């Protein structure tokens, strides 16, 4: 090792270069570790982003363009009539001009989307009453479904 010591004495800049090389290697290792950590976090965030996009797609299905006009008319009917005489299945079917089974189908679709809820029943007459959920009322208002006065 004598010749290395002699070389370092002769060229003192080499020892500084050696120290800087060691520091650079340390920094490089730190950056590689940080890169691995960020890559893992990036993959986790991508998966979370995909889940949120799928969830958002489900919410967007409930927009006006996705609802049949009959479903929109049913929502307006429930928004307009507050008394139970107009919110049971037969009254809704008459208002829409469809068979009661078709009205029941429409109501089932709106219940699935959490826009309509069963509010009660009359066991004597066999009626089931329906009403709008908070989301249903918001849907009617925000999509401008109400006719102008």
C-alpha positions as CSV (number, residue, x, y, z in Angstrom):
1,X,0.0,0.0,0.0
2,X,2.9,2.2,0.1
3,X,2.6,3.3,-3.5
4,X,-1.1,4.3,-2.9
5,X,-0.1,6.4,0.0
6,X,2.6,8.0,-2.1
7,X,0.1,8.6,-4.9
8,X,-2.3,10.2,-2.5
9,X,0.4,12.4,-1.1
10,X,1.5,13.4,-4.6
11,X,-2.1,14.0,-5.7
12,X,-4.2,15.1,-2.8
13,X,-7.2,15.7,-5.0
14,X,-7.6,11.9,-5.4
15,X,-8.5,11.5,-1.7
16,X,-11.2,14.2,-2.2
17,X,-12.4,12.4,-5.3
18,X,-12.6,9.2,-3.4
19,X,-14.6,10.8,-0.6
20,X,-16.9,12.4,-3.2
21,X,-17.3,9.0,-4.9
22,X,-18.3,7.3,-1.7
23,X,-20.8,10.1,-1.0
24,X,-22.2,9.8,-4.5
25,X,-22.6,6.1,-4.1
26,X,-24.5,6.7,-0.8
27,X,-26.8,9.2,-2.4
28,X,-27.4,6.9,-5.4
29,X,-28.4,4.1,-3.0
30,X,-30.7,6.4,-1.1
31,X,-32.3,7.4,-4.5
32,X,-32.7,3.8,-5.5
33,X,-34.5,3.1,-2.2
34,X,-36.7,6.1,-2.6
35,X,-37.5,5.1,-6.2
36,X,-38.6,1.6,-5.0
37,X,-40.7,3.2,-2.3
38,X,-42.4,5.6,-4.7
39,X,-43.0,2.8,-7.3
40,X,-44.8,0.8,-4.6
41,X,-46.9,3.8,-3.6
42,X,-47.6,4.6,-7.3
43,X,-49.0,1.1,-7.8
44,X,-51.2,1.4,-4.7
45,X,-52.5,4.8,-5.9
46,X,-53.2,3.4,-9.4
47,X,-55.3,0.6,-7.9
48,X,-57.1,3.1,-5.7
49,X,-57.7,5.4,-8.6
50,X,-59.2,2.5,-10.6
51,X,-61.6,1.6,-7.8
52,X,-62.7,5.2,-7.5
53,X,-63.2,5.5,-11.3
54,X,-65.4,2.4,-11.2
55,X,-67.4,3.8,-8.3
56,X,-67.8,7.1,-10.1
57,X,-69.0,5.3,-13.2
58,X,-71.7,3.8,-11.1
59,X,-72.8,7.2,-9.9
60,X,-72.7,8.6,-13.4
61,X,-75.2,5.9,-14.6
62,X,-77.8,7.7,-12.7
63,X,-77.6,10.9,-14.8
64,X,-80.5,12.1,-16.9
65,X,-79.1,10.8,-20.2
66,X,-79.0,7.3,-18.8
67,X,-82.6,7.3,-17.6
68,X,-85.5,6.4,-19.8
69,X,-88.0,9.3,-20.3
70,X,-90.6,7.2,-18.4
71,X,-88.3,6.9,-15.4
72,X,-87.9,10.7,-15.5
73,X,-91.6,11.2,-15.7
74,X,-92.1,8.9,-12.8
75,X,-89.7,10.9,-10.7
76,X,-91.5,14.1,-11.6
77,X,-94.8,12.5,-10.7
78,X,-93.5,11.6,-7.2
79,X,-91.9,15.0,-6.9
80,X,-95.2,16.8,-7.7
81,X,-97.7,14.7,-5.7
82,X,-97.3,14.5,-2.0
83,X,-100.5,12.8,-0.9
84,X,-100.7,9.0,-0.7
85,X,-103.6,8.9,-3.1
86,X,-101.2,9.6,-6.0
87,X,-98.1,7.8,-4.9
88,X,-99.2,4.2,-5.0
89,X,-98.5,1.8,-7.9
90,X,-101.9,2.1,-9.6
91,X,-102.0,5.9,-9.5
92,X,-98.5,6.0,-10.8
93,X,-99.4,3.6,-13.6
94,X,-102.4,5.7,-14.5
95,X,-100.4,8.9,-14.5
96,X,-97.8,7.5,-16.8
97,X,-100.3,5.7,-19.0
98,X,-98.7,2.3,-18.6
99,X,-99.7,-1.1,-17.2
100,X,-99.1,-1.5,-13.4
101,X,-96.5,-4.2,-14.0
102,X,-94.5,-1.7,-16.2
103,X,-94.8,0.9,-13.5
104,X,-93.6,-1.6,-11.0
105,X,-90.6,-2.3,-13.3
106,X,-89.8,1.4,-13.5
107,X,-90.1,1.8,-9.7
108,X,-87.8,-1.2,-9.2
109,X,-85.2,0.4,-11.4
110,X,-85.4,3.7,-9.5
111,X,-85.2,1.9,-6.2
112,X,-82.1,0.1,-7.4
113,X,-80.6,3.5,-8.1
114,X,-81.6,4.8,-4.7
115,X,-83.8,7.5,-6.2
116,X,-87.1,6.1,-4.9
117,X,-88.0,4.3,-1.7
118,X,-91.1,2.4,-0.5
119,X,-92.7,4.7,2.1
120,X,-95.4,2.4,3.3
121,X,-98.4,0.3,2.5
122,X,-102.1,-0.1,2.9
123,X,-103.0,-3.7,3.7
124,X,-106.7,-3.1,3.3
125,X,-106.4,-1.8,-0.3
126,X,-103.2,-3.7,-1.0
127,X,-101.4,-0.5,-2.1
128,X,-97.7,0.1,-1.8
129,X,-96.7,3.8,-1.5
130,X,-93.5,5.3,-2.9
131,X,-91.6,8.5,-2.4
132,X,-88.4,10.2,-3.5
133,X,-85.2,9.8,-1.6
134,X,-82.9,12.8,-1.0
135,X,-81.0,11.7,-4.1
136,X,-84.2,11.5,-6.1
137,X,-85.3,15.0,-5.2
138,X,-81.8,16.3,-6.0
139,X,-81.9,14.4,-9.3
140,X,-85.1,16.0,-10.4
141,X,-84.0,19.5,-9.4
142,X,-80.4,19.3,-10.7
143,X,-81.4,17.9,-14.1
144,X,-84.2,20.4,-14.6
145,X,-86.9,17.8,-14.9
146,X,-89.7,20.0,-13.5
147,X,-91.9,21.7,-16.1
148,X,-91.8,25.5,-16.1
149,X,-94.5,27.3,-14.2
